[in-house]
Amino acid sequence: MTTYHQTIARSGLPRPDAARPLAGSATVWWQEAHCGGRDRREVRQAAQLDAATLGRLSAPRANLAGLALDRPRIMVILNITPDSFSDGGQVFAVNAALARARKMATEADILDIGGESTRPGSAAVPEKDEIARVVPVIEAIRAAGITTPISIDTRKASVAAAALDAGADIVNDVAAMAYDGAMASLVAERGVPVCLMHAQGDPETMQNDPRYDDVVLDVYDWLAERIEAAEAAGIKRDKIIADPGIGFGKTLQHNVSLLQNLSLYHDLGCPILLGASRKRFIGTIGNAPDPLDRMAGSVAVALHGAAQGVQILRVHDTFETRQALSLQQAIFGTDLS
C-alpha cells in the first residue's frame, strides 16, 4: 500500500530552526507532513521521517537545461497553431513567432513551443504538419542567437526528435509518453529532460464526464507509475518533471482539489510543473468567459503554486507573472541584492 507524504508548505519569516527546504526551495519550507494511506493520514514531524522520504521532500532538484530550480521558473507558452484555446493563430507565421520569442526570452526562463492544440475537443494533427509548424520556428530562434532553453510540447516522438535536432532542449509530453511508444526510447537516447503530464483520456474526449475515486491520490499514483516506466526505459529520475495536468480530464472541483494539494507531488521526488494559465476553471470562478480576460486569475494561481514549492510555472502572461513573483519572493525573504 502506498504511503503518501504531503508536506505542510510554509513560507516567509521567521523560519524555525527545525524547518527544512521544500524540494530545495530557497523560500518555501516545511517541518510537518500529513503521512499515511488513502484511508487515514496523520501529521508527523520531519524528524520522524526516514532519510529516503526526507530526501524526496527536501533535496534540491537537479538543474533543468542549466537552470537552477531553487526558485520558480517561468515557462512561456508559444503556440504555433491556428486553434489553441487562448492564443491560436496569433503567432502562426515564423516571423511573428520569432518576434514573440525575442520578447518572451527577456521575461521567461523557458520557451515552450507547440504545434498541436490539446484544448478540449481538439483532434490530433498529422506528424508532418506538426513538424512543419515548429521546426522552422525553433531554427529561427536559434539562428537569431536566442539561447533561452526551449521545450517542445508534443506527444509524438518524430516531432520531438525533429525539434531537438533544431535546437530544443526539453520534451514536454502531455501524454506522459503513453501516446507514442517510441517517445521513451528517444528521450533516454538523447538524455534530455522530459515533463510527464497527467491526463484522463485524449484531448478530443477528456472533458466528457471525468471521474476519479480521489483525484489528488489517483493523479499521484498515475504519475508515480509513469515515472517508474520512464526509469525502466533508461530515463534518469533527475531528468523527469511531473505535471498534475490541470484542465486535462478534470472538472472545476478536480482542478481546485489538485491546487489545494500541490505539495503532495513533491513526494514523487521530481520538479513540479503547473500549467493553469487562462484555463476554463479560472474563467468560471473569476467570471471571465474570454480567455484573454483571465490574466489576473492566472497570476493568482501561479503565486499559489510558487507558495507550494512548484518549480516551473507554464504561463501566457510572462511580464505580469514575473512581476508578481518578484514581489512574492521579496516578501518571503529572498535576498534580491
Secondary structure, DSSP 8 states (H G I E B T S, - for coil): ---EEEE--EESSS--TT-EESTT-SSEEESEEEEE-SS-EEEEEGGGS-HHHHHHHHS----BTTB--SS-EEEEEEE--S--TTTTTTT-SHHHHHHHHHHHTTT-SEEEEESS--STT-----HHHHHHHHHHHHHHHHHTT--S-EEEE-S-HHHHHHHHHHT--EEEETTTT-S-TTHHHHHHHHT--EEEE--SS-TTTTTSS---SSHHHHHHHHHHHHHHHHHHTT--GGGEEEE--TTSS--HHHHHHHHHTGGGGGGGSS-BEE--TT-HHHHHHHT--SGGG-HHHHHHHHHHHHHTT-SEEEES-HHHHHHHHHHHHHHHT----
